[in-house]
Amino acid sequence: MDPDQAGLFRQKLVHLEETIDECSIALEKNSYDIRAQRALFDAYDSKISTLREMAVSAQY
């Protein structure tokens, strides 16, 4: 994987981790917050997809 692509993946993962942290904090305050639940699910789903993309890119 070239350094530019690795940097983009790193930036995306940092952003996703920030989103996950924010959603987790919101859910600690109100576990019934549907928007925070959905956002947390979507962030984890995006993180999984990004990690899969990274794994595939690393093979080439």
N, C-alpha and C positions, 0 to 999 in steps of 0.2 A: 504494500500500500504506500502510495507516495505521501510525503509529508503534508502537502496541502489538503489532501483528502482526509488524512488522519486528524488534522487540525479542525476541519469542519465537523467530523464525527465528535471530537472532543467538545467543541462548542455546543453542539446539539445535546450531548449528554449532560453537560453542565446546566443548560437551560431546563432540561427535563427533571433533573434532580432538584433544582430550585422550585419548579412547579409541584413536584411530589412533596417537598417539605412544606410549602405553603398550604397545600390541600390537607396534609396531615395535621397541621396546626389548626386549620379551620374545623376539621372533624373532631379534634380534641375538645374544642369549644362547643360544638354542636354536632353530635354524631348523626343527626337526622337531616343534615344539610345535603339535599339531593344533588345540587350543583357541584358541591365539593366532592361528593362520592363519584360522580360521573367524570369530573375532571381528573381525579386521582386514577380512576380506571383507565381513562384515555392516555394519561401520562405514562403509566406502566406499560400499556399496550404499545405506545410509541417507543418506549425504551427497549422493549423486547425486539421490535422490528429493527431498530437502529443497531442493536447488538448483533442481530442476524446479518444485516447488511455488512457490518464490519467484518464478521467472520468470513463471509463470502469474498469480500474485497481482499482480505488478507491472504487468501489462497492464490491470488493471481499476481 
